[in-house]
């Protein structure tokens, strides 16, 4: 069942306001749980790569919700 433009707009706003900050907290918490000792952490470039990958991965399953939101309502 396809979502209407208005529903996709509401879902995208909820995801950006509530979901992304929660996702950031979860990612940082998991990284701190995996590497609790600052001396055994991966290098800064490896850690940057992990965070960049996690920053892209969250959007892939939600691409259909965000597609076309910035354009005018096609039903109007």
Secondary structure by P-SEA (a helix, b strand, c coil): ccccaaaaaaaaaaaaaccaaaaaaaaaaaaaaacccccccccaaaaaaaaaaaaaaaaccccccccccccccccc
